């Protein structure tokens, strides 16, 4: 079973700026963490990052046919994108929403997520460990 791990805009800059908010791990570190976690859970992962909303929508559509779960940090599109919500609503498997930072301790515009109403779980403020937690939760939901 394959879980899509999708990262949205600017997350390619992880580890390069704002370590006080996002930590020191790079996107490559996150992807390694996801591969190792998934392997321990008996899952495969497909890790993708894009700065473009439509590309994220396209990967969610692909997951409808070749994925069984989605772990998504949509970055700033979390707070703006009905298109990503609509795509996730067309996906049948478990969806876990991740935010590295605690968005609720930050600006008010980060407190609302279009994705949370569709997500089966939301993990915020746990740093990049949130991705591993998200994969564990997807594995649990896939087994139940
Ligand atoms: O906390 C998160 O994971 C966010 O999804 C990150 C988004 C932000 O817009 C959301 O409100 C919360 C931004 C990602 C930007 O990532 C950077 C990493 C390093 C340097 C600059 C940006």
Backbone and ligand atoms as CSV (ligand in chain L), in Angstrom:
chain,resi,resn,atom,element,x,y,z
A,1,UNK,N,N,0.842,-1.188,0.000
A,1,UNK,CA,C,0.000,0.000,0.000
A,1,UNK,C,C,0.883,1.247,0.000
A,2,UNK,N,N,0.461,2.208,-0.787
A,2,UNK,CA,C,1.263,3.422,-0.955
A,2,UNK,C,C,0.552,4.623,-0.345
A,3,UNK,N,N,1.302,5.379,0.443
A,3,UNK,CA,C,0.799,6.623,1.024
A,3,UNK,C,C,1.509,7.784,0.331
A,4,UNK,N,N,0.727,8.716,-0.179
A,4,UNK,CA,C,1.291,9.931,-0.758
A,4,UNK,C,C,1.607,10.918,0.364
A,5,UNK,N,N,2.847,11.392,0.413
A,5,UNK,CA,C,3.252,12.434,1.369
A,5,UNK,C,C,3.463,13.699,0.546
A,6,UNK,N,N,2.526,14.624,0.673
A,6,UNK,CA,C,2.524,15.813,-0.184
A,6,UNK,C,C,2.880,17.055,0.621
A,7,UNK,N,N,3.836,17.811,0.112
A,7,UNK,CA,C,4.244,19.067,0.735
A,7,UNK,C,C,4.021,20.217,-0.229
A,8,UNK,N,N,3.465,21.298,0.308
A,8,UNK,CA,C,3.116,22.439,-0.518
A,8,UNK,C,C,4.183,23.523,-0.545
A,9,UNK,N,N,3.758,24.736,-0.883
A,9,UNK,CA,C,4.685,25.810,-1.225
A,9,UNK,C,C,5.646,26.184,-0.097
A,10,UNK,N,N,6.874,26.416,-0.531
A,10,UNK,CA,C,7.985,26.891,0.304
A,10,UNK,C,C,8.569,25.829,1.223
A,11,UNK,N,N,7.965,24.669,1.278
A,11,UNK,CA,C,8.511,23.633,2.170
A,11,UNK,C,C,9.813,23.053,1.621
A,12,UNK,N,N,10.119,23.347,0.358
A,12,UNK,CA,C,11.452,23.009,-0.170
A,12,UNK,C,C,12.551,23.818,0.534
A,13,UNK,N,N,12.167,24.874,1.257
A,13,UNK,CA,C,13.159,25.712,1.956
A,13,UNK,C,C,13.410,25.255,3.393
A,14,UNK,N,N,12.749,24.170,3.792
A,14,UNK,CA,C,12.941,23.682,5.171
A,14,UNK,C,C,14.426,23.533,5.489
A,15,UNK,N,N,14.785,23.970,6.682
A,15,UNK,CA,C,16.177,23.833,7.122
A,15,UNK,C,C,17.081,24.936,6.636
A,16,UNK,N,N,16.590,25.768,5.726
A,16,UNK,CA,C,17.430,26.836,5.166
A,16,UNK,C,C,17.137,28.189,5.787
A,17,UNK,N,N,15.886,28.385,6.291
A,17,UNK,CA,C,15.497,29.652,6.897
A,17,UNK,C,C,14.509,29.387,8.025
A,18,UNK,N,N,14.348,30.343,8.905
A,18,UNK,CA,C,13.366,30.299,10.000
A,18,UNK,C,C,13.408,28.993,10.810
A,19,UNK,N,N,14.621,28.576,11.251
A,19,UNK,CA,C,14.696,27.332,12.042
A,19,UNK,C,C,13.948,27.438,13.360
A,20,UNK,N,N,13.772,28.677,13.859
A,20,UNK,CA,C,13.055,28.848,15.140
A,20,UNK,C,C,11.581,28.460,14.996
A,21,UNK,N,N,11.072,28.504,13.760
A,21,UNK,CA,C,9.667,28.119,13.523
A,21,UNK,C,C,9.577,26.691,12.997
A,22,UNK,N,N,10.453,26.357,12.028
A,22,UNK,CA,C,10.290,25.086,11.311
A,22,UNK,C,C,11.373,24.044,11.623
A,23,UNK,N,N,12.322,24.390,12.497
A,23,UNK,CA,C,13.377,23.441,12.834
A,23,UNK,C,C,14.519,23.449,11.828
A,24,UNK,N,N,15.453,22.539,12.050
A,24,UNK,CA,C,16.677,22.524,11.230
A,24,UNK,C,C,16.669,21.418,10.174
A,25,UNK,N,N,15.696,20.540,10.240
A,25,UNK,CA,C,15.657,19.441,9.268
A,25,UNK,C,C,15.283,19.971,7.881
A,26,UNK,N,N,15.869,19.372,6.863
A,26,UNK,CA,C,15.569,19.738,5.477
A,26,UNK,C,C,14.410,18.892,4.950
A,27,UNK,N,N,13.921,19.267,3.769
A,27,UNK,CA,C,12.870,18.456,3.139
A,27,UNK,C,C,13.398,17.041,2.861
A,28,UNK,N,N,14.664,16.948,2.481
A,28,UNK,CA,C,15.256,15.608,2.244
A,28,UNK,C,C,15.226,14.798,3.535
A,29,UNK,N,N,15.503,15.454,4.685
A,29,UNK,CA,C,15.434,14.745,5.981
A,29,UNK,C,C,14.010,14.249,6.238
A,30,UNK,N,N,13.024,15.099,5.924
A,30,UNK,CA,C,11.621,14.724,6.132
A,30,UNK,C,C,11.289,13.500,5.276
A,31,UNK,N,N,11.752,13.516,4.034
A,31,UNK,CA,C,11.428,12.408,3.133
A,31,UNK,C,C,12.103,11.113,3.596
A,32,UNK,N,N,13.328,11.229,4.111
A,32,UNK,CA,C,14.008,10.045,4.667
A,32,UNK,C,C,13.239,9.512,5.869
A,33,UNK,N,N,12.817,10.429,6.746
A,33,UNK,CA,C,12.017,10.033,7.914
A,33,UNK,C,C,10.755,9.291,7.474
A,34,UNK,N,N,10.104,9.820,6.436
A,34,UNK,CA,C,8.862,9.198,5.960
A,34,UNK,C,C,9.128,7.818,5.380
A,35,UNK,N,N,10.207,7.682,4.600
A,35,UNK,CA,C,10.524,6.370,4.008
A,35,UNK,C,C,10.816,5.343,5.097
A,36,UNK,N,N,11.608,5.774,6.107
A,36,UNK,CA,C,11.984,4.830,7.169
A,36,UNK,C,C,10.752,4.455,8.005
A,37,UNK,N,N,9.925,5.462,8.316
A,37,UNK,CA,C,8.723,5.191,9.122
A,37,UNK,C,C,7.786,4.264,8.359
A,38,UNK,N,N,7.583,4.573,7.082
A,38,UNK,CA,C,6.670,3.767,6.270
A,38,UNK,C,C,7.178,2.338,6.159
A,39,UNK,N,N,8.475,2.192,5.965
A,39,UNK,CA,C,9.039,0.852,5.823
A,39,UNK,C,C,8.779,0.029,7.087
A,40,UNK,N,N,8.914,0.645,8.266
A,40,UNK,CA,C,8.626,-0.039,9.533
A,40,UNK,C,C,7.157,-0.403,9.679
A,41,UNK,N,N,6.302,0.304,8.976
A,41,UNK,CA,C,4.862,0.056,9.056
A,41,UNK,C,C,4.374,-0.861,7.927
A,42,UNK,N,N,5.316,-1.265,7.074
A,42,UNK,CA,C,4.926,-2.115,5.947
A,42,UNK,C,C,4.228,-1.362,4.832
A,43,UNK,N,N,4.511,-0.050,4.752
A,43,UNK,CA,C,3.896,0.791,3.718
A,43,UNK,C,C,4.975,1.325,2.774
A,44,UNK,N,N,4.565,1.691,1.578
A,44,UNK,CA,C,5.436,2.452,0.673
A,44,UNK,C,C,4.989,3.910,0.712
A,45,UNK,N,N,5.911,4.816,0.426
A,45,UNK,CA,C,5.525,6.224,0.346
A,45,UNK,C,C,5.928,6.802,-0.999
A,46,UNK,N,N,5.144,7.726,-1.450
A,46,UNK,CA,C,5.531,8.555,-2.593
A,46,UNK,C,C,5.584,9.993,-2.065
A,47,UNK,N,N,6.790,10.543,-1.994
A,47,UNK,CA,C,6.991,11.881,-1.431
A,47,UNK,C,C,7.088,12.901,-2.556
A,48,UNK,N,N,6.271,13.949,-2.483
A,48,UNK,CA,C,6.285,14.989,-3.514
A,48,UNK,C,C,6.158,16.366,-2.851
A,49,UNK,N,N,6.797,17.357,-3.472
A,49,UNK,CA,C,6.644,18.754,-3.015
A,49,UNK,C,C,6.472,19.636,-4.232
A,50,UNK,N,N,5.549,20.586,-4.123
A,50,UNK,CA,C,5.402,21.562,-5.209
A,50,UNK,C,C,5.009,22.909,-4.641
A,51,UNK,N,N,5.425,23.937,-5.352
A,51,UNK,CA,C,5.016,25.305,-5.019
A,51,UNK,C,C,3.752,25.701,-5.777
A,52,UNK,N,N,3.165,24.757,-6.526
A,52,UNK,CA,C,2.044,25.077,-7.421
A,52,UNK,C,C,0.786,24.314,-7.009
A,53,UNK,N,N,-0.288,25.046,-6.820
A,53,UNK,CA,C,-1.545,24.479,-6.329
A,53,UNK,C,C,-2.056,23.352,-7.247
A,54,UNK,N,N,-2.063,23.615,-8.567
A,54,UNK,CA,C,-2.603,22.631,-9.512
A,54,UNK,C,C,-1.809,21.332,-9.506
A,55,UNK,N,N,-0.502,21.430,-9.292
A,55,UNK,CA,C,0.313,20.216,-9.223
A,55,UNK,C,C,-0.089,19.370,-8.012
A,56,UNK,N,N,-0.355,20.043,-6.898
A,56,UNK,CA,C,-0.805,19.306,-5.706
A,56,UNK,C,C,-2.153,18.629,-5.978
A,57,UNK,N,N,-3.054,19.362,-6.649
A,57,UNK,CA,C,-4.355,18.788,-7.029
A,57,UNK,C,C,-4.134,17.555,-7.911
A,58,UNK,N,N,-3.226,17.656,-8.878
A,58,UNK,CA,C,-2.975,16.521,-9.779
A,58,UNK,C,C,-2.469,15.296,-9.013
A,59,UNK,N,N,-1.583,15.511,-8.032
A,59,UNK,CA,C,-1.078,14.355,-7.261
A,59,UNK,C,C,-2.188,13.739,-6.423
A,60,UNK,N,N,-3.082,14.566,-5.886
A,60,UNK,CA,C,-4.217,14.016,-5.116
A,60,UNK,C,C,-5.093,13.173,-6.046
A,61,UNK,N,N,-5.285,13.644,-7.283
A,61,UNK,CA,C,-6.048,12.842,-8.254
A,61,UNK,C,C,-5.337,11.518,-8.531
A,62,UNK,N,N,-4.009,11.565,-8.678
A,62,UNK,CA,C,-3.256,10.316,-8.905
A,62,UNK,C,C,-3.433,9.357,-7.746
A,63,UNK,N,N,-3.467,9.913,-6.534
A,63,UNK,CA,C,-3.613,9.064,-5.341
A,63,UNK,C,C,-4.944,8.320,-5.358
A,64,UNK,N,N,-5.943,8.854,-6.044
A,64,UNK,CA,C,-7.237,8.151,-6.133
A,64,UNK,C,C,-7.063,6.776,-6.782
A,65,UNK,N,N,-6.051,6.668,-7.661
A,65,UNK,CA,C,-5.866,5.426,-8.422
A,65,UNK,C,C,-4.690,4.593,-7.909
A,66,UNK,N,N,-3.662,5.253,-7.375
A,66,UNK,CA,C,-2.439,4.496,-7.019
A,66,UNK,C,C,-2.036,4.640,-5.560
A,67,UNK,N,N,-2.840,5.337,-4.763
A,67,UNK,CA,C,-2.515,5.502,-3.341
A,67,UNK,C,C,-3.658,5.050,-2.466
A,68,UNK,N,N,-3.296,4.671,-1.237
A,68,UNK,CA,C,-4.340,4.238,-0.287
A,68,UNK,C,C,-4.525,5.261,0.843
A,69,UNK,N,N,-3.580,6.185,0.999
A,69,UNK,CA,C,-3.690,7.210,2.033
A,69,UNK,C,C,-2.893,8.442,1.627
A,70,UNK,N,N,-3.188,9.553,2.305
A,70,UNK,CA,C,-2.480,10.806,2.023
A,70,UNK,C,C,-2.093,11.468,3.345
A,71,UNK,N,N,-0.821,11.876,3.417
A,71,UNK,CA,C,-0.337,12.754,4.487
A,71,UNK,C,C,0.022,14.059,3.790
A,72,UNK,N,N,-0.604,15.155,4.199
A,72,UNK,CA,C,-0.422,16.405,3.447
A,72,UNK,C,C,-0.138,17.592,4.363
A,73,UNK,N,N,0.938,18.301,4.024
A,73,UNK,CA,C,1.184,19.631,4.565
A,73,UNK,C,C,1.069,20.569,3.367
A,74,UNK,N,N,-0.088,21.187,3.239
A,74,UNK,CA,C,-0.344,22.027,2.059
A,74,UNK,C,C,0.256,23.425,2.203
A,75,UNK,N,N,1.037,23.642,3.276
A,75,UNK,CA,C,1.659,24.959,3.460
A,75,UNK,C,C,0.587,26.040,3.492
A,76,UNK,N,N,0.889,27.173,2.890
A,76,UNK,CA,C,-0.052,28.298,2.931
A,76,UNK,C,C,-1.353,28.011,2.187
A,77,UNK,N,N,-1.342,27.041,1.249
A,77,UNK,CA,C,-2.606,26.693,0.564
A,77,UNK,C,C,-3.642,26.119,1.529
A,78,UNK,N,N,-3.169,25.625,2.669
A,78,UNK,CA,C,-4.087,25.178,3.733
A,78,UNK,C,C,-5.155,26.230,4.007
A,79,UNK,N,N,-4.710,27.479,4.014
A,79,UNK,CA,C,-5.565,28.578,4.474
A,79,UNK,C,C,-6.323,29.254,3.328
A,80,UNK,N,N,-6.114,28.782,2.101
A,80,UNK,CA,C,-6.704,29.478,0.944
A,80,UNK,C,C,-7.386,28.568,-0.074
A,81,UNK,N,N,-7.061,27.259,-0.075
A,81,UNK,CA,C,-7.352,26.480,-1.290
A,81,UNK,C,C,-8.602,25.593,-1.199
A,82,UNK,N,N,-9.675,26.069,-1.824
A,82,UNK,CA,C,-10.864,25.236,-2.001
A,82,UNK,C,C,-10.557,24.124,-3.020
A,83,UNK,N,N,-9.662,24.400,-3.975
A,83,UNK,CA,C,-9.320,23.387,-4.992
A,83,UNK,C,C,-8.686,22.153,-4.352
A,84,UNK,N,N,-7.807,22.360,-3.395
A,84,UNK,CA,C,-7.182,21.209,-2.719
A,84,UNK,C,C,-8.220,20.491,-1.864
A,85,UNK,N,N,-9.088,21.227,-1.204
A,85,UNK,CA,C,-10.180,20.586,-0.443
A,85,UNK,C,C,-11.047,19.735,-1.365
A,86,UNK,N,N,-11.449,20.289,-2.507
A,86,UNK,CA,C,-12.305,19.542,-3.439
A,86,UNK,C,C,-11.609,18.268,-3.910
A,87,UNK,N,N,-10.312,18.361,-4.207
A,87,UNK,CA,C,-9.563,17.171,-4.645
A,87,UNK,C,C,-9.529,16.127,-3.533
A,88,UNK,N,N,-9.280,16.561,-2.303
A,88,UNK,CA,C,-9.241,15.608,-1.180
A,88,UNK,C,C,-10.612,14.977,-0.961
A,89,UNK,N,N,-11.670,15.742,-1.214
A,89,UNK,CA,C,-13.024,15.188,-1.062
A,89,UNK,C,C,-13.318,14.109,-2.107
A,90,UNK,N,N,-12.547,14.098,-3.196
A,90,UNK,CA,C,-12.722,13.070,-4.225
A,90,UNK,C,C,-11.841,11.845,-3.964
A,91,UNK,N,N,-11.077,11.885,-2.871
A,91,UNK,CA,C,-10.188,10.769,-2.490
A,91,UNK,C,C,-10.856,9.984,-1.379
A,92,UNK,N,N,-10.852,8.655,-1.493
A,92,UNK,CA,C,-11.636,7.837,-0.559
A,92,UNK,C,C,-10.892,7.391,0.701
A,93,UNK,N,N,-9.562,7.395,0.676
A,93,UNK,CA,C,-8.794,6.833,1.796
A,93,UNK,C,C,-8.542,7.835,2.902
A,94,UNK,N,N,-7.789,7.407,3.926
A,94,UNK,CA,C,-7.472,8.300,5.035
A,94,UNK,C,C,-6.559,9.464,4.629
A,95,UNK,N,N,-6.878,10.619,5.190
A,95,UNK,CA,C,-6.099,11.850,4.947
A,95,UNK,C,C,-5.696,12.417,6.307
A,96,UNK,N,N,-4.408,12.648,6.481
A,96,UNK,CA,C,-3.926,13.296,7.705
A,96,UNK,C,C,-3.243,14.608,7.313
A,97,UNK,N,N,-3.679,15.674,7.968
A,97,UNK,CA,C,-3.132,17.019,7.719
A,97,UNK,C,C,-2.022,17.294,8.732
A,98,UNK,N,N,-0.916,17.799,8.226
A,98,UNK,CA,C,0.257,18.074,9.068
A,98,UNK,C,C,0.608,19.554,9.006
A,99,UNK,N,N,0.976,20.106,10.150
A,99,UNK,CA,C,1.672,21.400,10.192
A,99,UNK,C,C,2.840,21.291,11.156
A,100,UNK,N,N,4.002,21.656,10.673
A,100,UNK,CA,C,5.215,21.539,11.489
A,100,UNK,C,C,5.123,22.470,12.696
A,101,UNK,N,N,4.688,23.700,12.436
A,101,UNK,CA,C,4.561,24.691,13.514
A,101,UNK,C,C,3.168,24.581,14.146
A,102,UNK,N,N,3.040,25.166,15.333
A,102,UNK,CA,C,1.720,25.247,15.961
A,102,UNK,C,C,1.006,26.461,15.393
A,103,UNK,N,N,0.225,26.218,14.349
A,103,UNK,CA,C,-0.432,27.328,13.638
A,103,UNK,C,C,-1.364,28.117,14.563
A,104,UNK,N,N,-1.838,27.498,15.627
A,104,UNK,CA,C,-2.781,28.176,16.530
A,104,UNK,C,C,-2.093,29.164,17.465
A,105,UNK,N,N,-0.778,29.085,17.520
A,105,UNK,CA,C,-0.010,30.041,18.312
A,105,UNK,C,C,0.534,31.165,17.421
A,106,UNK,N,N,0.122,31.153,16.154
A,106,UNK,CA,C,0.656,32.118,15.195
A,106,UNK,C,C,-0.453,33.078,14.736
A,107,UNK,N,N,-0.257,33.749,13.614
A,107,UNK,CA,C,-1.200,34.770,13.152
A,107,UNK,C,C,-2.602,34.174,12.962
A,108,UNK,N,N,-3.623,35.009,13.135
A,108,UNK,CA,C,-5.017,34.542,13.047
A,108,UNK,C,C,-5.305,33.915,11.690
A,109,UNK,N,N,-4.681,34.413,10.607
A,109,UNK,CA,C,-5.006,33.852,9.286
A,109,UNK,C,C,-4.543,32.407,9.137
A,110,UNK,N,N,-3.684,31.936,10.048
A,110,UNK,CA,C,-3.246,30.526,9.989
A,110,UNK,C,C,-4.158,29.620,10.817
A,111,UNK,N,N,-5.150,30.185,11.493
A,111,UNK,CA,C,-5.982,29.371,12.390
A,111,UNK,C,C,-7.066,28.608,11.632
A,112,UNK,N,N,-7.412,29.089,10.436
A,112,UNK,CA,C,-8.421,28.376,9.654
A,112,UNK,C,C,-7.761,27.527,8.564
A,113,UNK,N,N,-8.261,26.276,8.459
A,113,UNK,CA,C,-7.790,25.373,7.412
A,113,UNK,C,C,-8.964,24.872,6.600
A,114,UNK,N,N,-8.866,24.987,5.278
A,114,UNK,CA,C,-9.891,24.394,4.406
A,114,UNK,C,C,-9.824,22.873,4.440
A,115,UNK,N,N,-8.639,22.337,4.798
A,115,UNK,CA,C,-8.412,20.890,4.695
A,115,UNK,C,C,-8.941,20.142,5.919
A,116,UNK,N,N,-8.972,20.820,7.070
A,116,UNK,CA,C,-9.267,20.106,8.325
A,116,UNK,C,C,-10.635,19.433,8.312
A,117,UNK,N,N,-11.619,20.047,7.624
A,117,UNK,CA,C,-12.962,19.462,7.592
A,117,UNK,C,C,-13.011,18.133,6.860
A,118,UNK,N,N,-12.048,17.885,5.976
A,118,UNK,CA,C,-11.958,16.609,5.266
A,118,UNK,C,C,-10.992,15.633,5.951
A,119,UNK,N,N,-10.016,16.185,6.655
A,119,UNK,CA,C,-8.956,15.333,7.206
A,119,UNK,C,C,-9.515,14.388,8.263
A,120,UNK,N,N,-8.930,13.179,8.314
A,120,UNK,CA,C,-9.282,12.222,9.358
A,120,UNK,C,C,-8.509,12.511,10.639
A,121,UNK,N,N,-7.462,13.299,10.527
A,121,UNK,CA,C,-6.692,13.722,11.693
A,121,UNK,C,C,-5.855,14.922,11.317
A,122,UNK,N,N,-5.517,15.716,12.324
A,122,UNK,CA,C,-4.711,16.925,12.119
A,122,UNK,C,C,-3.608,16.924,13.165
A,123,UNK,N,N,-2.362,17.074,12.720
A,123,UNK,CA,C,-1.224,17.080,13.642
A,123,UNK,C,C,-0.504,18.415,13.476
A,124,UNK,N,N,-0.493,19.227,14.514
A,124,UNK,CA,C,0.164,20.543,14.426
A,124,UNK,C,C,1.162,20.696,15.555
A,125,UNK,N,N,2.245,21.415,15.249
A,125,UNK,CA,C,3.173,21.839,16.293
A,125,UNK,C,C,4.073,20.742,16.822
A,126,UNK,N,N,4.172,19.631,16.137
A,126,UNK,CA,C,5.040,18.524,16.578
A,126,UNK,C,C,6.339,18.486,15.782
A,127,UNK,N,N,6.646,19.583,15.067
A,127,UNK,CA,C,7.849,19.582,14.238
A,127,UNK,C,C,7.717,18.545,13.126
A,128,UNK,N,N,8.855,18.159,12.568
A,128,UNK,CA,C,8.790,17.190,11.461
A,128,UNK,C,C,8.391,15.796,11.947
A,129,UNK,N,N,8.432,15.569,13.257
A,129,UNK,CA,C,7.939,14.287,13.793
A,129,UNK,C,C,6.474,14.084,13.422
A,130,UNK,N,N,5.763,15.186,13.170
A,130,UNK,CA,C,4.359,15.097,12.783
A,130,UNK,C,C,4.151,14.214,11.556
A,131,UNK,N,N,5.119,14.197,10.646
A,131,UNK,CA,C,4.973,13.352,9.450
A,131,UNK,C,C,4.990,11.861,9.833
A,132,UNK,N,N,5.883,11.502,10.763
A,132,UNK,CA,C,5.948,10.101,11.215
A,132,UNK,C,C,4.656,9.737,11.943
A,133,UNK,N,N,4.181,10.663,12.796
A,133,UNK,CA,C,2.925,10.414,13.504
A,133,UNK,C,C,1.771,10.258,12.511
A,134,UNK,N,N,1.782,11.087,11.476
A,134,UNK,CA,C,0.731,11.023,10.460
A,134,UNK,C,C,0.740,9.685,9.732
A,135,UNK,N,N,1.927,9.190,9.403
A,135,UNK,CA,C,2.017,7.888,8.729
A,135,UNK,C,C,1.543,6.769,9.643
A,136,UNK,N,N,1.888,6.869,10.933
A,136,UNK,CA,C,1.414,5.842,11.879
A,136,UNK,C,C,-0.113,5.827,11.928
A,137,UNK,N,N,-0.702,7.006,11.920
A,137,UNK,CA,C,-2.165,7.086,11.983
A,137,UNK,C,C,-2.800,6.538,10.699
A,138,UNK,N,N,-2.197,6.862,9.547
A,138,UNK,CA,C,-2.714,6.303,8.285
A,138,UNK,C,C,-2.659,4.781,8.337
A,139,UNK,N,N,-1.539,4.235,8.832
A,139,UNK,CA,C,-1.400,2.763,8.907
A,139,UNK,C,C,-2.505,2.191,9.782
A,140,UNK,N,N,-2.755,2.826,10.921
A,140,UNK,CA,C,-3.828,2.351,11.823
A,140,UNK,C,C,-5.178,2.390,11.111
A,141,UNK,N,N,-5.471,3.476,10.434
A,141,UNK,CA,C,-6.770,3.607,9.764
A,141,UNK,C,C,-6.896,2.608,8.617
A,142,UNK,N,N,-5.783,2.342,7.914
A,142,UNK,CA,C,-5.843,1.387,6.808
A,142,UNK,C,C,-6.093,-0.028,7.308
A,143,UNK,N,N,-5.606,-0.309,8.540
A,143,UNK,CA,C,-5.792,-1.665,9.090
A,143,UNK,C,C,-7.177,-1.860,9.682
A,144,UNK,N,N,-7.869,-0.753,9.998
A,144,UNK,CA,C,-9.146,-0.891,10.730
A,144,UNK,C,C,-10.313,-1.054,9.771
L,1,LIG,O1,O,3.641,24.830,10.003
L,1,LIG,C1,C,3.496,24.404,8.851
L,1,LIG,O2,O,3.889,23.293,8.493
L,1,LIG,C2,C,2.872,25.298,7.774
L,1,LIG,O3,O,2.048,24.488,6.960
L,1,LIG,C3,C,4.025,25.890,6.986
L,1,LIG,C4,C,3.586,26.915,5.943
L,1,LIG,C5,C,2.664,27.949,6.561
L,1,LIG,O4,O,2.185,28.830,5.552
L,1,LIG,C6,C,1.501,27.326,7.285
L,1,LIG,O5,O,0.734,28.349,7.879
L,1,LIG,C7,C,2.003,26.387,8.379
L,1,LIG,C8,C,4.788,27.639,5.336
L,1,LIG,C9,C,5.902,26.768,4.905
L,1,LIG,C10,C,7.086,27.626,4.664
L,1,LIG,O6,O,8.226,26.850,4.931
L,1,LIG,C11,C,9.406,27.502,5.062
L,1,LIG,C12,C,10.439,26.769,5.599
L,1,LIG,C13,C,11.648,27.367,5.763
L,1,LIG,C14,C,11.848,28.690,5.382
L,1,LIG,C15,C,10.814,29.405,4.854
L,1,LIG,C16,C,9.581,28.813,4.679
